[in-house]
């Protein structure tokens, strides 16, 4: 009696089709991941700027006189009165938060450096935002900081009261 011999396996064409499909789907997934990652980097940068402005406003309203500078050293106004907090836009890639005491130079509390490929533009009134101590007054507002990168744009808006939003 003769038995039939069957080949169990895949043909070369079937293997090529499967590997081609896997390559196409992987390519689409990689492009989607890179686009999402870039979008999140831009969102995070805009939110970091918003948080820095909110910190300046909050510290000024609460009258916080003691902070740490970017080197970790304690910065205090001591017996001097607190003049407020200032946000300064430096060029198109840095934003700093300064504490102002009555008779002393401004002390840098925080510095936000934008990631590469992300920059911002500001109106001339928005290069410095000052929040006076223990009051709700703000100078240099309303204004907008436009953060751009990877073909996308986010706008950080500061209204007359110092409230911020990101669109």
Buried (B, 14 or more C-beta within 10 A) or exposed (E): EEEEEEEEEEEEEEEEEEEEEEEEEEEEEEEEEEEEEBBEBBBEBBBBBBBBBBBBBEBBBEEBBEBEBEEEEEBBBEEEBBBBBBBBBEEEBEBBBBBBBEEBEBBBBBBBEBEEEBBBEBEEEBBBBBBBBEEEBBEBBBBBBBBBBBEBBBBBBBEEEBBBEBE
